[in-house]
Amino acid sequence: MESTKAASELFAPIGGEVTTVNESLTADPDLLNEHPYGSWIFRLRPSNKDELDKLLDAAGYKAAFGED
């Protein structure tokens, strides 16, 4: 991922193959901030579908990290 100040890697919580990249974010990266639960960066074909069971939804993330 790149910004005007830095470039860094993006880490995914599961392994797999990137099949699609959301090109609309290249032209308008603010879409991700405007709609964090309705936007996506890439689509991934998981290499191990069992890893999907360990992912958190928004409520689970808030519970795990104490955010209100």
N, C-alpha and C positions, 0 to 999 in steps of 0.2 A: 504494500500500500504506500502511496506517496501523498505528501502534503506539500505546501509551499516551503516548509521548514525541514522536513525529514522524509526519509523512505525507510520502511521497515517491512518485515515479513508478516504475513497473516497466518496464524496458527488455527487449524481446525480441531475440534474436539474429537474427531474420529478420522480414521485413515480412509483413503479412497482415491478415485480418479475424478478430476474436475471435468465435467462434461459441457458446461455452459458458463459463460461469464456475463454478468449484467452490464452490457455496454452503455446503457443509459446513465450509469453512474460516472462514466468517463466525462460526459458532457455536463452532468449536474450532480456532483457528489453530495450536495446538501440533501438530496432525496433520502439518503440514509438517516440523516438526523431528523428530518421532518416526519418520516414514517418508519421508525425503527422496527416495529413489529410487522410492517407490511412490505418492507424492502428486503432485497436479498443481494448478496455480492456474487455468489457463484452457486452452481448446482453440482452436487457431488454424488458419484456412484460409490456407495460404501464398499470397502474391501471385506469388511466383517460386519454383517448386519446385527450381530449380537451387541455391538458397541452402541447401537441406536437406543437400546434399553437403558443406557446409563445417562442419556441426555436429559436436561432439565427443561421444563416449559417456563414461562415467565413467572408463574406463581412459585414453582419450585426453586427458581433462582433467587427470588426475593426472600424466600424462607431460609435458604442455605446461607445467604450473605447478609441477612438482617436488614434488608432495605424495605422501607414502607412505600 
